[in-house]
């Protein structure tokens, strides 16, 4: 790269390149090499393809197979199998065409019958069923339980049972701009590790009442937050409509049975100790912890593609060398070219090293002079 108008030192140039590489790595941390379909149902990053039947696809397929599609990032989902290249995926039509670019299957694979699809796969989130707004200052939390809401994401104000315009957010004393912080009345974001929504708790009220009254409850929960608004549409939020009568009988938010819970950092250890302290394995709470929510005690690991080892440039060159030699019929000529390239690269590194050591600016004339002397 020739530096003309904006001259940089070698050190500055390298720093800029490393920053760009780091940014790219954060956006795409793994090389998309493998579709997770053959692994089966796992906890993994899922992306919804709204272009093709609102299917759920894995990280690699979202990059290589559905490149130009309307993709929505859903983050993690438990027990989900990639839909790419299955009978749910209508990306490819016709016979004898590749369905999944990674598996190279030419006929539809059978989609997983136990995949669960909620409104997230349409790009909608929370009890308000809205699309994610990256410009909103609202904090969004995913329900760690998810047995009723299917691991949905919720706005902080919706968790409180309020509308966005009803909450007051902390403001900077200097410029009075709204910060991306939780509203007044919401738990401090540093005070909890995970969140369970009021929908899931309402389905398992008996068990959470037991946990809230347990002697170690203070080690388990950081806060119990009532849904707060007695005028919410319970029929929409709660699938069991028989609970609507109970809600209408409540006088205020403090008697409201619809609440969310915020779990402390070591909640898994605390739940494990509670489970181990239960003498009878046929006790309801024991069965709940052992069979219904075991992932709260032994967290399901999130599948991550194996990160490629950070390799030096020389390693990349040797790999290219191998590829060239395998592909070329005139191997002797290719080998000579590669040796010449290595020699030139070594000379250039030594030439630039002196600039890096002294902090001297590399200019266009310096680069031209180097290549003229090397020719």
LINZI-V834240 format. One record per residue. N is the residue number from 0. RES is the residue in three letters. PHI is phi as a letter, one per 40 degrees, with the letter a starting at -180 (999 if undefined). PSI is psi as a letter, one per 20 degrees, with the letter a starting at -180 (NA if undefined). BURIAL is # if it has 24 or more other C-alpha atoms within 12 Angstrom, else .. Layout:
N:RES:PHI:PSI:BURIAL
N:RES:PHI:PSI:BURIAL
//
This chain:
0:UNK:999:p:.
1:UNK:c:p:.
2:UNK:c:o:.
3:UNK:b:e:.
4:UNK:c:g:.
5:UNK:b:n:.
6:UNK:c:p:.
7:UNK:b:q:.
8:UNK:c:r:#
9:UNK:d:g:#
10:UNK:c:g:.
11:UNK:c:g:.
12:UNK:c:g:#
13:UNK:c:g:.
14:UNK:c:g:.
15:UNK:c:g:.
16:UNK:c:g:.
17:UNK:c:h:.
18:UNK:c:g:.
19:UNK:c:g:.
20:UNK:c:h:.
21:UNK:c:g:.
22:UNK:c:g:.
23:UNK:c:h:.
24:UNK:c:h:.
25:UNK:c:h:.
26:UNK:c:h:.
27:UNK:b:m:.
28:UNK:c:h:.
29:UNK:b:q:.
30:UNK:c:p:.
31:UNK:c:n:#
32:UNK:b:h:.
33:UNK:b:p:#
34:UNK:c:q:#
35:UNK:c:j:#
36:UNK:d:g:#
37:UNK:c:i:#
38:UNK:c:h:.
39:UNK:g:a:.
40:UNK:c:o:#
41:UNK:a:r:#
42:UNK:c:p:#
43:UNK:a:r:#
44:UNK:c:p:#
45:UNK:b:q:#
46:UNK:b:p:#
47:UNK:c:p:#
48:UNK:b:o:#
49:UNK:c:i:#
50:UNK:c:h:#
51:UNK:b:n:#
52:UNK:g:k:.
53:UNK:f:l:#
54:UNK:c:r:#
55:UNK:b:p:#
56:UNK:b:q:#
57:UNK:c:r:#
58:UNK:d:g:#
59:UNK:c:g:#
60:UNK:c:h:#
61:UNK:c:h:#
62:UNK:c:g:#
63:UNK:c:h:#
64:UNK:c:h:#
65:UNK:b:l:#
66:UNK:d:g:.
67:UNK:c:j:.
68:UNK:c:r:.
69:UNK:c:n:.
70:UNK:b:p:#
71:UNK:b:p:#
72:UNK:c:p:#
73:UNK:b:i:#
74:UNK:g:b:#
75:UNK:c:q:#
76:UNK:b:q:#
77:UNK:c:q:#
78:UNK:f:l:#
79:UNK:b:p:#
80:UNK:b:p:#
81:UNK:d:p:#
82:UNK:c:i:#
83:UNK:c:p:#
84:UNK:g:j:#
85:UNK:b:a:#
86:UNK:c:i:#
87:UNK:c:i:#
88:UNK:c:o:#
89:UNK:b:k:#
90:UNK:c:h:#
91:UNK:b:p:#
92:UNK:b:q:.
93:UNK:g:r:.
94:UNK:c:q:.
95:UNK:f:k:.
96:UNK:b:q:.
97:UNK:c:p:#
98:UNK:c:g:#
99:UNK:b:p:#
100:UNK:c:h:#
101:UNK:c:g:#
102:UNK:c:i:#
103:UNK:g:k:.
104:UNK:c:p:.
105:UNK:b:j:.
106:UNK:b:q:.
107:UNK:c:p:#
108:UNK:c:r:#
109:UNK:c:p:.
110:UNK:c:q:#
111:UNK:c:p:#
112:UNK:c:i:.
113:UNK:b:j:.
114:UNK:c:q:#
115:UNK:b:p:#
116:UNK:b:o:#
117:UNK:b:a:#
118:UNK:c:i:#
119:UNK:d:h:#
120:UNK:c:i:#
121:UNK:c:j:#
122:UNK:g:j:#
123:UNK:b:q:#
124:UNK:b:q:#
125:UNK:g:r:#
126:UNK:c:i:#
127:UNK:c:i:#
128:UNK:f:l:.
129:UNK:b:q:.
130:UNK:c:q:#
131:UNK:c:p:#
132:UNK:b:o:.
133:UNK:c:i:.
134:UNK:c:i:.
135:UNK:c:p:.
136:UNK:c:i:#
137:UNK:c:q:#
138:UNK:c:p:#
139:UNK:b:p:#
140:UNK:b:q:#
141:UNK:c:p:#
142:UNK:c:p:#
143:UNK:c:h:#
144:UNK:c:f:#
145:UNK:g:j:#
146:UNK:c:i:#
147:UNK:b:h:#
148:UNK:c:i:#
149:UNK:f:l:#
150:UNK:f:l:#
151:UNK:c:r:#
152:UNK:b:q:#
153:UNK:b:q:#
154:UNK:c:q:#
155:UNK:d:g:#
156:UNK:c:h:#
157:UNK:c:h:#
158:UNK:c:h:#
159:UNK:c:i:#
160:UNK:g:k:#
161:UNK:b:r:#
162:UNK:c:q:.
163:UNK:d:g:.
164:UNK:c:i:.
165:UNK:c:i:.
166:UNK:c:q:#
167:UNK:b:p:.
168:UNK:b:q:#
169:UNK:c:q:.
170:UNK:b:q:.
171:UNK:c:p:.
172:UNK:c:h:.
173:UNK:c:g:.
174:UNK:b:i:.
175:UNK:g:k:.
176:UNK:c:q:.
177:UNK:c:p:.
178:UNK:c:q:.
179:UNK:c:m:.
180:UNK:b:r:#
181:UNK:c:q:#
182:UNK:c:r:#
183:UNK:d:p:.
184:UNK:g:i:#
185:UNK:c:q:#
186:UNK:d:q:#
187:UNK:d:p:.
188:UNK:c:h:#
189:UNK:c:i:.
190:UNK:c:i:.
191:UNK:a:r:#
192:UNK:b:g:#
193:UNK:a:r:#
194:UNK:b:p:#
195:UNK:b:p:#
196:UNK:c:r:#
197:UNK:c:h:#
198:UNK:c:g:#
199:UNK:c:h:#
200:UNK:c:h:#
201:UNK:c:h:#
202:UNK:c:h:#
203:UNK:b:l:#
204:UNK:d:g:.
205:UNK:d:g:.
206:UNK:c:g:.
207:UNK:c:h:#
208:UNK:c:h:.
209:UNK:c:g:.
210:UNK:c:h:#
211:UNK:c:h:#
212:UNK:c:j:.
213:UNK:c:q:.
214:UNK:c:h:.
215:UNK:b:k:.
216:UNK:d:h:#
217:UNK:c:h:.
218:UNK:c:i:#
219:UNK:c:g:#
220:UNK:b:p:#
221:UNK:c:h:#
222:UNK:a:q:#
223:UNK:b:o:#
224:UNK:b:o:#
225:UNK:c:q:#
226:UNK:c:h:#
227:UNK:g:h:#
228:UNK:b:o:#
229:UNK:c:i:#
230:UNK:b:j:.
231:UNK:c:q:#
232:UNK:c:n:.
233:UNK:c:h:#
234:UNK:c:h:.
235:UNK:c:h:.
236:UNK:c:h:#
237:UNK:b:p:#
238:UNK:c:h:.
239:UNK:c:n:.
240:UNK:c:i:.
241:UNK:c:i:.
242:UNK:c:i:#
243:UNK:c:h:#
244:UNK:c:g:.
245:UNK:c:g:.
246:UNK:c:g:#
247:UNK:c:i:.
248:UNK:c:i:.
249:UNK:c:q:.
250:UNK:c:h:.
251:UNK:a:r:.
252:UNK:c:h:.
253:UNK:c:h:.
254:UNK:c:j:.
255:UNK:c:p:#
256:UNK:c:i:#
257:UNK:c:o:#
258:UNK:a:q:#
259:UNK:b:q:#
260:UNK:b:q:#
261:UNK:b:p:#
262:UNK:c:q:#
263:UNK:c:r:#
264:UNK:d:g:.
265:UNK:c:k:#
266:UNK:c:h:#
267:UNK:c:g:#
268:UNK:c:h:.
269:UNK:c:g:#
270:UNK:c:h:#
271:UNK:c:g:#
272:UNK:c:h:.
273:UNK:c:g:#
274:UNK:c:g:#
275:UNK:c:h:.
276:UNK:c:i:.
277:UNK:c:p:.
278:UNK:c:g:.
279:UNK:c:p:.
280:UNK:c:i:.
281:UNK:c:j:.
282:UNK:c:q:.
283:UNK:c:g:.
284:UNK:c:h:#
285:UNK:c:g:#
286:UNK:c:h:.
287:UNK:c:g:#
288:UNK:c:h:#
289:UNK:c:h:.
290:UNK:b:h:.
291:UNK:c:g:.
292:UNK:b:l:#
293:UNK:c:h:.
294:UNK:c:i:#
295:UNK:c:h:#
296:UNK:c:g:#
297:UNK:b:n:.
298:UNK:d:p:.
299:UNK:c:p:.
300:UNK:c:q:.
301:UNK:c:p:.
302:UNK:c:p:#
303:UNK:b:p:#
304:UNK:d:q:.
305:UNK:c:p:.
306:UNK:c:p:.
307:UNK:c:q:.
308:UNK:c:p:.
309:UNK:c:o:.
310:UNK:b:q:.
311:UNK:c:r:.
312:UNK:d:h:.
313:UNK:c:h:.
314:UNK:c:g:.
315:UNK:c:h:.
316:UNK:c:g:.
317:UNK:c:h:.
318:UNK:c:g:.
319:UNK:c:g:.
320:UNK:d:g:.
321:UNK:c:g:.
322:UNK:c:g:.
323:UNK:c:g:.
324:UNK:c:h:.
325:UNK:c:h:.
326:UNK:c:h:.
327:UNK:c:q:.
328:UNK:c:h:.
329:UNK:c:m:.
330:UNK:c:h:.
331:UNK:c:g:.
332:UNK:c:g:.
333:UNK:c:g:.
334:UNK:c:g:.
335:UNK:c:g:.
336:UNK:c:h:.
337:UNK:c:g:#
338:UNK:c:g:.
339:UNK:c:h:.
340:UNK:c:g:.
341:UNK:c:g:.
342:UNK:c:g:.
343:UNK:c:g:.
344:UNK:c:g:.
345:UNK:c:g:.
346:UNK:c:g:.
347:UNK:c:h:.
348:UNK:c:g:.
349:UNK:c:h:.
350:UNK:c:g:.
351:UNK:c:h:#
352:UNK:c:h:.
353:UNK:c:h:.
354:UNK:c:g:.
355:UNK:c:h:.
356:UNK:c:h:.
357:UNK:c:i:.
358:UNK:g:j:.
359:UNK:c:q:.
360:UNK:c:p:#
361:UNK:c:p:#
362:UNK:b:r:.
363:UNK:c:h:.
364:UNK:c:h:.
365:UNK:c:g:.
366:UNK:c:g:.
367:UNK:c:g:.
368:UNK:c:h:.
369:UNK:c:g:.
370:UNK:c:h:.
371:UNK:c:h:.
372:UNK:c:h:.
373:UNK:c:i:.
374:UNK:c:NA:.
//
